[in-house]
């Protein structure tokens, strides 16, 4: 959660916990483990863009794997 840009609500649903609880845990972790090198605004923007693109590409790859498996079953 800390290293990704996934929304707290999404991760909390996956873990089956309250999003407020997870948010508190993340905030506590961030306070106890400050980042030594802060990114400037353009770097943050670019990082978010690359993380979004990475998520999309992972979803596409997952879909293609499922489609290939489906068509492989249909051929048999």
N, CA, C and O of each residue as an XYZ file, in Angstrom:
304
protein
N       0.822     -1.187      0.000
C       0.000      0.000      0.000
C       0.865      1.248      0.000
O       0.584      2.205     -0.721
N       1.904      1.237      0.800
C       2.764      2.418      0.926
C       3.510      2.678     -0.380
O       3.653      3.829     -0.791
N       3.980      1.633     -1.026
C       4.807      1.794     -2.216
C       3.995      1.895     -3.501
O       4.544      2.237     -4.549
N       2.722      1.610     -3.442
C       1.904      1.696     -4.651
C       1.040      2.948     -4.587
O       1.007      3.644     -3.572
N       0.365      3.216     -5.649
C      -0.526      4.370     -5.663
C      -1.981      3.923     -5.614
O      -2.881      4.682     -5.972
N      -2.207      2.694     -5.170
C      -3.571      2.183     -5.079
C      -4.328      2.905     -3.970
O      -3.751      3.219     -2.928
N      -5.596      3.165     -4.183
C      -6.387      3.855     -3.160
C      -6.517      3.015     -1.887
O      -6.609      1.789     -1.939
N      -6.521      3.699     -0.758
C      -6.645      3.020      0.527
C      -7.934      2.205      0.573
O      -7.937      1.086      1.085
N      -9.028      2.752      0.044
C     -10.310      2.047      0.083
C     -10.230      0.710     -0.651
O     -10.774     -0.290     -0.180
N      -9.567      0.688     -1.782
C      -9.435     -0.536     -2.575
C      -8.653     -1.607     -1.813
O      -9.065     -2.766     -1.752
N      -7.532     -1.209     -1.239
C      -6.699     -2.151     -0.494
C      -7.433     -2.637      0.749
O      -7.372     -3.819      1.085
N      -8.124     -1.733      1.429
C      -8.874     -2.110      2.634
C      -9.946     -3.143      2.304
O     -10.138     -4.098      3.057
N     -10.645     -2.961      1.183
C     -11.660     -3.950      0.769
C     -11.026     -5.306      0.537
O     -11.565     -6.329      0.961
N      -9.876     -5.320     -0.139
C      -9.184     -6.580     -0.406
C      -8.780     -7.281      0.886
O      -8.848     -8.505      0.992
N      -8.360     -6.486      1.865
C      -7.904     -7.058      3.134
C      -9.055     -7.329      4.103
O      -8.883     -8.026      5.102
N     -10.222     -6.776      3.800
C     -11.377     -6.974      4.661
C     -11.312     -6.173      5.951
O     -11.800     -6.613      6.992
N     -10.696     -4.980      5.873
C     -10.621     -4.123      7.055
C     -11.201     -2.758      6.721
O     -11.403     -2.419      5.555
N     -11.460     -1.991      7.752
C     -12.012     -0.653      7.591
C     -10.971      0.259      6.966
O      -9.800      0.229      7.347
N     -11.399      1.074      6.002
C     -10.430      1.943      5.315
C      -9.846      3.000      6.244
O      -8.710      3.430      6.044
N     -10.592      3.424      7.248
C     -10.062      4.383      8.226
C      -8.917      3.783      9.013
O      -7.923      4.452      9.297
N      -9.063      2.506      9.367
C      -7.997      1.811     10.098
C      -6.745      1.726      9.251
O      -5.650      2.041      9.718
N      -6.899      1.301      8.009
C      -5.742      1.201      7.128
C      -5.115      2.574      6.906
O      -3.891      2.702      6.887
N      -5.935      3.583      6.741
C      -5.416      4.944      6.572
C      -4.598      5.385      7.775
O      -3.541      5.998      7.625
N      -5.092      5.069      8.972
C      -4.344      5.413     10.193
C      -3.014      4.677     10.235
O      -1.991      5.264     10.587
N      -3.019      3.397      9.879
C      -1.782      2.615      9.872
C      -0.782      3.196      8.877
O       0.407      3.316      9.174
N      -1.272      3.552      7.704
C      -0.382      4.123      6.680
C       0.203      5.447      7.148
O       1.397      5.698      6.978
N      -0.637      6.295      7.737
C      -0.146      7.586      8.235
C       0.895      7.396      9.321
O       1.905      8.099      9.345
N       0.655      6.443     10.226
C       1.619      6.173     11.290
C       2.937      5.682     10.697
O       4.011      6.122     11.106
N       2.848      4.772      9.735
C       4.057      4.262      9.094
C       4.831      5.395      8.430
O       6.052      5.477      8.562
N       4.129      6.259      7.723
C       4.792      7.367      7.019
C       5.459      8.332      8.001
O       6.533      8.867      7.723
N       4.812      8.550      9.155
C       5.436      9.421     10.161
C       6.699      8.779     10.729
O       7.696      9.460     10.968
N       6.648      7.457     10.942
C       7.785      6.757     11.530
C       8.897      6.473     10.513
O      10.040      6.238     10.904
N       8.580      6.492      9.231
C       9.545      6.205      8.172
C       9.504      7.310      7.115
O       9.054      7.089      5.990
N       9.976      8.496      7.485
C       9.911      9.600      6.510
C      10.793      9.319      5.298
O      11.842      8.683      5.399
N      10.345      9.803      4.177
C      11.104      9.664      2.937
C      12.197     10.723      2.948
O      11.932     11.908      3.152
N      13.414     10.283      2.729
C      14.539     11.213      2.812
C      14.610     12.142      1.601
O      14.983     13.308      1.736
N      14.260     11.644      0.440
C      14.322     12.467     -0.762
C      12.907     12.685     -1.299
O      12.315     11.791     -1.905
N      12.391     13.852     -1.074
C      11.063     14.187     -1.571
C      11.132     14.467     -3.071
O      12.075     15.087     -3.563
N      10.126     14.002     -3.771
C      10.043     14.282     -5.204
C       9.423     15.654     -5.404
O       8.546     16.067     -4.646
N       9.882     16.353     -6.426
C       9.255     17.630     -6.718
C       7.959     17.366     -7.486
O       7.671     16.228     -7.857
N       7.202     18.399     -7.716
C       5.875     18.251     -8.316
C       5.894     17.566     -9.678
O       5.103     16.645     -9.884
N       6.752     17.960    -10.619
C       6.770     17.263    -11.917
C       7.161     15.788    -11.786
O       6.639     14.939    -12.508
N       8.081     15.487    -10.862
C       8.480     14.090    -10.659
C       7.326     13.269    -10.098
O       7.100     12.134    -10.520
N       6.598     13.844     -9.151
C       5.429     13.143     -8.584
C       4.384     12.883     -9.650
O       3.806     11.799     -9.729
N       4.153     13.897    -10.469
C       3.171     13.757    -11.540
C       3.585     12.647    -12.503
O       2.766     11.813    -12.888
N       4.834     12.641    -12.880
C       5.345     11.614    -13.798
C       5.272     10.230    -13.156
O       4.914      9.257    -13.821
N       5.603     10.137    -11.892
C       5.530      8.861    -11.179
C       4.097      8.335    -11.159
O       3.868      7.155    -11.420
N       3.138      9.194    -10.853
C       1.732      8.774    -10.861
C       1.307      8.305    -12.249
O       0.602      7.305    -12.385
N       1.738      9.028    -13.272
C       1.412      8.652    -14.649
C       1.991      7.270    -14.978
O       1.309      6.434    -15.571
N       3.227      7.040    -14.598
C       3.863      5.747    -14.869
C       3.218      4.617    -14.062
O       3.082      3.501    -14.562
N       2.825      4.897    -12.832
C       2.146      3.883    -12.018
C       0.791      3.527    -12.622
O       0.402      2.359    -12.641
N       0.068      4.543    -13.118
C      -1.225      4.297    -13.754
C      -1.037      3.448    -15.011
O      -1.776      2.491    -15.243
N      -0.049      3.808    -15.808
C       0.228      3.054    -17.023
C       0.615      1.609    -16.689
O       0.198      0.673    -17.372
N       1.398      1.444    -15.653
C       1.808      0.114    -15.219
C       0.594     -0.719    -14.813
O       0.490     -1.888    -15.186
N      -0.325     -0.125    -14.051
C      -1.553     -0.835    -13.652
C      -2.356     -1.265    -14.875
O      -2.833     -2.397    -14.952
N      -2.499     -0.342    -15.832
C      -3.261     -0.651    -17.044
C      -2.618     -1.787    -17.828
O      -3.311     -2.682    -18.313
N      -1.305     -1.753    -17.952
C      -0.604     -2.803    -18.687
C      -0.717     -4.152    -17.982
O      -0.851     -5.185    -18.637
N      -0.664     -4.145    -16.670
C      -0.847     -5.397    -15.916
C      -2.252     -5.962    -16.133
O      -2.419     -7.168    -16.316
N      -3.252     -5.092    -16.111
C      -4.626     -5.543    -16.349
C      -4.778     -6.109    -17.758
O      -5.443     -7.127    -17.951
N      -4.168     -5.455    -18.734
C      -4.243     -5.947    -20.108
C      -3.556     -7.301    -20.234
O      -4.078     -8.200    -20.893
N      -2.408     -7.451    -19.619
C      -1.683     -8.729    -19.679
C      -2.494     -9.834    -19.012
O      -2.549    -10.957    -19.513
N      -3.120     -9.517    -17.887
C      -3.959    -10.503    -17.189
C      -5.141    -10.910    -18.069
O      -5.479    -12.091    -18.156
N      -5.764     -9.934    -18.717
C      -6.891    -10.222    -19.601
C      -6.449    -11.121    -20.760
O      -7.129    -12.088    -21.101
N      -5.306    -10.791    -21.358
C      -4.818    -11.587    -22.488
C      -4.492    -13.015    -22.074
O      -4.724    -13.946    -22.846
N      -3.959    -13.207    -20.873
C      -3.699    -14.562    -20.382
C      -5.006    -15.345    -20.258
O      -5.086    -16.508    -20.654
N      -6.024    -14.690    -19.704
C      -7.319    -15.359    -19.541
C      -7.947    -15.661    -20.897
O      -8.532    -16.727    -21.087
N      -7.830    -14.734    -21.835
C      -8.387    -14.958    -23.164
C      -7.671    -16.105    -23.863
O      -8.313    -16.935    -24.507
N      -6.355    -16.158    -23.741
C      -5.587    -17.239    -24.362
C      -5.978    -18.579    -23.757
O      -6.110    -19.567    -24.480
N      -6.163    -18.629    -22.445
C      -6.569    -19.873    -21.785
C      -7.967    -20.278    -22.244
O      -8.228    -21.461    -22.465
N      -8.860    -19.313    -22.387
C     -10.218    -19.604    -22.837
C     -10.209    -20.206    -24.242
O     -10.848    -21.228    -24.494
N      -9.480    -19.563    -25.149
C      -9.452    -20.048    -26.519
C      -8.707    -21.383    -26.643
O      -9.026    -22.193    -27.513
N      -7.732    -21.607    -25.786
C      -7.039    -22.894    -25.780
C      -8.000    -24.002    -25.365
O      -7.958    -25.099    -25.923
N      -8.862    -23.730    -24.396
C      -9.862    -24.728    -23.968
C     -10.875    -24.964    -25.074
O     -11.315    -26.095    -25.280
N     -11.248    -23.911    -25.788
C     -12.234    -24.037    -26.866
C     -11.693    -24.875    -28.020
O     -12.467    -25.556    -28.694
N     -10.385    -24.842    -28.262
C      -9.788    -25.579    -29.362
C      -9.761    -27.089    -29.101
O      -9.710    -27.884    -30.039
N      -9.795    -27.474    -27.832
C      -9.701    -28.912    -27.488
C     -11.017    -29.600    -27.570
O     -11.103    -30.801    -27.313
